[in-house]
Amino acid sequence: MPNFEYSAKDKSGQTISGESEATNENEVVQLLHMKGLVVVSIKATKKKSSSKKRIGKVKLDDLVVFSRQLATLIDSGIPLVGALGILIDQVENPSLKEVVLCVRRDVESGLSFCESLAKHPKVFSSFFISMVRAGETSGMLDDVLERVASYLEKTAALTRKVKSSLVYPAIVIVMAIAITSVLLLKVVPTFKGIFDMLGGNLPFPTLVLITISDILKRMLVFVIFGFFVLGALFKKYINTERGRYNFDKTMLKVPVLGMLFRKVAVAKFSRTLSTLVKSGVSILDALSIVAKTSGNKVVEEAVNNSLRAVREGEPIAKPLARSKVFPPMVTAMVGVGEQTGKLETMLTKIADFYDDQVDAAVAGLTSMIEPLVIAFLGVIIGGIVIALFLPILQITQLMNP
C-alpha cells in the first residue's frame, strides 16, 4: 500500500504533519476530514522498509517505565498522541524510542493504539496488546497501563530470581572445566616427562590420567569442534516444536531445578491470567494469550487443552487438574474462584504465594549448591593431584626402606 506524507491544520489553526498508508490521495483526504483536519498538502513517498532498520532488544524494565509514564500522562488529561510525543524525548532505549515514534505516527494517521502496537510484535507481546485493547474499549487505558507496568515489574523480578539461582553454579562449572583443562593440557604432560626420565611402572590412576591427557591433547581441536557441532544440533532440535516440548518436559523433571521451574511457571500463569481477567479480557482470549506467553511448551499444551475444554462448557479447574502440570492446591483454588465469581482474586493469591515459594526455592538452591560444588571440585581436582603424586610417593618409599 502506498505511503503519503501530509500537512494539515486542526480547528485551532495548528499545523500537523504526519504519514499515512492508503490506496490513493482521496482516501487520505477522507481520513483527515473524519479527524476534523483541513488538508494543506499531500504527497506520495516511498514506503520505509522495516527490514532496513532492525529494531534492537527492548528490556522489560524499559517497557515498565514506558507503561507507567504513559499511564500517568493519560491520567493527567493529555491526549494519547501528545503523551506519546512527550515520551519520545523521555525514552532512553534507542530501539524503544524508534518504536514509540512509529506508534505515534500510526496513531496520528488514524489507527487505534492497539493496532499501532501490533505492528511491533517483537517489542509488544500479545499480552500487552490485548491489555491495551481492553483498556481502549473500556475507556480505562490509564488504569490498564498501570496494571501492565505492575505485571511486567513482577515478571522481570521473577526472571531475575531464576537467573540469579543459575549464575553461581554456571560460573563454578566453567571454572572447574577451565582448571581441569589446564591441569590435563599443561601440568600432566610436564609430570609425564619427569616420569619417563625416572622410568619404572606407574600406578594405574596415574596411567589413566596420562592417557586422558594424551588423548585430549591430540584430539583437542576435534573435541572443541564436536562441542560446537553438538551445540548447533541441540539448538536446531529445540527450535522444533517436538524438540522444545521434550526439552521443557525434561527440565520440569530435573531434580531440584525442575521444582523451581514448575513454581515459576505456575506463578507466571496465575499472574498473567489474573491481570487479563481483571482488565476485562474474555476468559477464552485470556487463556489463549496465557498459552502463547507461558514460555514453556508443556504449560502451553496444558493451557490450550483447558481452552478447548472451556469452549465445550467445562470449568477451567477440571482440565488444569487433568494435565498434572499444576499442583492440586492451584486447581482447587481456581475451582473455588470460579464458583464464587472471584477468579482473578484467587489467581492473584496463587501468584503471590508462588512468588514467595520461588524466593524460598532460590535461597535453598543457592545454599545447597555451594557444598555440592566444593565437593565436586575437591573430587575432580583432588583426584588429579593425587594421581600425579602417587609415583613420587612410591619413589620416596623406595628410597627410604
N, C-alpha and C positions, 0 to 999 in steps of 0.2 A: 504494500500500500504506500502511495507517495507521501512525502513529508512536506509540510508547509510551515514557513515562518510567518507570523502575523504581528501586526501592531494595531492596537485598538484603544479606545477611550471608554472609561466607565462613566457612571452617572455624575460623578464629581469632577469629571474632566481630566482625571489622571490617566496617563498613558501606560498601557500594559502591553508587554511583549512576551511572546512565547512561541512554542511549536506545537503542531497537531498533525496526527495522521488522518488522512481522509482520501476518498476516491477522487475528489476534484475540489476546486476552489469554492464552488457553490455550497458544498457540504460544510466547509469550514465557516463560511459566512453564516449559514443557518445555525451552526453550533454556537457561534459567538453571539448572534442575536438572541438565542434562547437564554444566554447568560446575562443579557441586558447590556451588551457591549456594542459600541459603534465602531465598525471596521475602518481603519485608516489605510492599511496596505497589507497585501498578501503576496508571498512569492514562494514558488516551489524550490525545495532544497534537496540535496542528496541525503538519503536516509543514513544516519550514522550506524555503522556496522558494530554490533555488540562484540563481535569476535576480535576487533582490532584492539580493544582495550579490555583486558581481563580484570574482573573485579577480584581483588585480593581477599584474604581472610578477614572476617569480622568476628571479633570475640563476643561471647555472651555478655561480658561486662560492658562493652560498648553499646549493645542493644538495651541493656538495663538502663544506662544513663539516658539514651535516646528516648526510650519509652516514658521514663519518669519526667524528663524535661518537657516532652510533647504534651503529656497529661497536664502538667502544671500550666503551660501556656494556654491550652484549650479551656481549662477550668477558669482561667483569668478572663475569658471572653474574647481572646484573639482568634480570628478565623484560621481554619486549617492551613490555607496557603501562606498566610502571614507567619504562622507558627513554624512551618517548615522552612520558610525563608530565614527566620531568626536562627534556627538550629543549624543551617548550613554553615554559619560563621562559628557556631559553638562546637560542632563535632570535630574531634581531634584525629580520628582514624581517617586517612585519605580515601580508603575504599568506601567507607560508610558515607563520607561526605559526597562522593560521586553518586552514590545510590540515592541519597536524600535529594540531591539536585535533580536527578531523573524523575523521582517520585513527585516532586513539586511541579515539574514541567508537565507531567501527565495529568495531575490533578487540575492544573490550570487549563489544560486542553479539554476537560470535561469528564475524565474518568473518575470513578469513585476511588476513595483512598485504598480500599482493599484490592481493587483491580490494579491499581498502580503498584502496590506492594507485591502482588502476584507475579509481576514481570521480573522479579529478582528472587527466585526460589532458593538460590544459594545463600542468600542473606536472611530472608524471612521464611521461616518454616510454615508448613500448613497450619500448625497450631497458632502461630502469630497472626496469619491472615484470617483464619476463622474467627479468632477473638475480635479482630478489628471489624470484621463483617457484622458480628453480633452487636458490637458497640455502635456502629453506624446505624444499624436497623433499629436499635432501641433508643438511640439518641443519647447514649451514656458512654461516648467514646473516651472521655477523660477517666471515668471510673475503670473501664475495661483496660485501658493502657496502664493504669496503676497496678491492676491485678497481674497483667502481663509482666511488668517490671518485678513485682514481688516473686512471681513464679520463676522467672529467669534467674533472679538472685539465689533462690533456694536450689535451683537446678545446678547453677555454677558452683555453689558451695558443696553440693553432693559430689560433683565431678572432682573437685579439688581434694576431697577427703579420700576418694578411691585412688587417685593418682599418687597422693602422698603416701598411702599404705603400700604402693608398689614400687616407689622410687628407691627406698632403702634396700630391699632385697636385690633389686636390679643392679644397683651400684656395687653391692658386695659381690654378686655373681660375676660381674665384669672384672672386678679387681682380682677375684680368685682365678679366673681364666687367664688374665694377664700375668699374674705372678707365676702360675703353674707353667705357662708357655715360656717365660724367661728361664725358669729352672730347667725345663726339658731341653730348650734350644741352646742355652749358653752355659749353664752350670754343669749339667750332667756330662756333656761332651768333654769338658775340662777334666772332670774326675775320671772319665773313661781313659783319657791319655795317661793319667797317673797310674791307673790300674794295669794298663797294658805294659807300662815300664816295669812295674813290680812283678807282673806275672802271677801264676797261681790260679786256683779255681775261685770264682766269685760266688757269693751266696745267691740263692735263687731269686729273692726280691730285687737284688741289685741287677741281675741279668735281665729280669723282666723290665726294670726301669730303663736300662740302657737300650734294650730292644725297642721300647716305645719311643725313646728319644731319637734313635736312628731312623725309625720309620717316619716319625713326624718331620725330621729334618729333610729327608729325601722327598717326602710327599707333601711338604708344606703348601706349595702352590696349588696342588690338586685338592688338598683339604679346604683351603680358602675358596677355591673355585666351586668345590662341592657345596660349601655352605651357601654361597651366592645362588647356585642353581636350585638347591632345596628351598631357600627363602623365596625365590621367584615362583617356583612351582606351588609352594604353600599359599603365597599371596594370590596366585591365579585361582587356586582351588577355593579359597574362602570368598573370593569375589563372585563365585557361582551361587545360585540360590540354595542348592543342596549342601554345598560345602560350608556356607555361612551358617546354615541351620545346624549341621553336625558340630561345627566348632562352638557355637553358642551353647548347644546342648551339653557338650563336654565340659565347657567352662563352668556351667552350673553344677556339675558333679565333682569338680576338683575339691579335694579335702580342704577345709578351712576357707579358701578363697571362693569356692562355689557358694557357700552360705552368704558371704559378703555380697557377691554379685546378685544373688537372689533378693536380698534385702534392698539393695539399690534399685532393682527392677520394680519391686513392689512399691517402694516409696515414690518412684517416678510415675508409675501407672496411676497411683492414687492421687498424687498432686495434680497431674495433668487432667485427669477426668473430672476431679473436683472443680478445678478452675474453669474448665469448659462448661460444665453443667451450671455452675453458679452464674456464669456470664450469659446464659440463655441459649447456648448451642444445644440443639436437639440431641438426645441420647444416642441415636444412630450415627449422626455425624461425629459426635464426640468420640464414640468407640472407634470409628474409622480413623480419626486423627491420632488417637492414642496408639493404635496399632502401628501406624506409619512412623511415629516418633519414639517408639519404645526403645530402639537401639539394640534389640535382642530378638532374633528370629523365632525363638521358642515362645517368648511372651507375645510376639506379634501374631503367631499362629493361634495361640490360646484366645487372644482378644478377638481375632477375626472369626473364630468358631463361636464365640459368645455373641458377636454381632449378628451372625446368621441365625442363631437361636432366638435372639431378641426380636428379630424381624418376624419370626414364626410365632411370637407371642409368649416366649419363656421369659422369666425374670433373669436379670444379669447374673445373680449369685449362683444359680444352678450350673450353667456351662462353665463358669470360672472354677467351680469346685471339681467338675469332671476333668478339667485339664491337668490337675495335680501340680500345676505350676505355682499356684497361690496357696499360702498356708490356710488351714481351716478357720483360724481366727479372722482372717481377712474376708473370706467368703461369707462367714457368719455375720460380720458387721455390715457388709454390703447388703445382705439379705434384710437385716433389721432396718437399714437406711431406706431400702425400697418400700418396706411395709409401712414405715412411719412417715414417708414423704420427706425425709431428711438425708437423702443420699449424699449430697455434697458435704454436709456436716460430718457424716461418718467417714467419708473419704479423706477429709482434711485431718481428722483424728488419726486415721491409719497412717497417713503420710508423716505426721508429726512423730508418731510412735516409732516408725521405721527409720526416720532421720536419726532419732536417739539411738536406735539399735545399730545403725551404721557407725555412729560415733564410738559406741562401745566395742563393736567388732574391729574397727581400725586400731583402737588403743590396744585391744587384746592381741591382734595380729602383730603389731609392732613389738610388743613385749615378748611374744612367743618366738618371733623370727630371730631376735638377737642371739639367744643361746644356741639356736639351731645353726645359725651362720658361723658362730665361733667354733662349734663342734665340727662343722663341715670343713672349715679352713684348717682346723687342727689335724683332722684325719688326712686330708689331701697333702698339705704342705709338710706336716709332720711325718707322714709316710715316706715322702720323697727324701727328706733329710735322713731318716733312719736307714733307708735303703742305701744311701750314699756312704754313710759312716760305718755300716756293718763290716765291710772289708778292712777298714782301718782298725776297728776294734779287734778283728781276728788277728791282724798283724801284730798289734800291741800285745795280745795274749801270747802269741808265739815267741815274741822277743823277751817276755818275762814269764818263764815257765814256773 
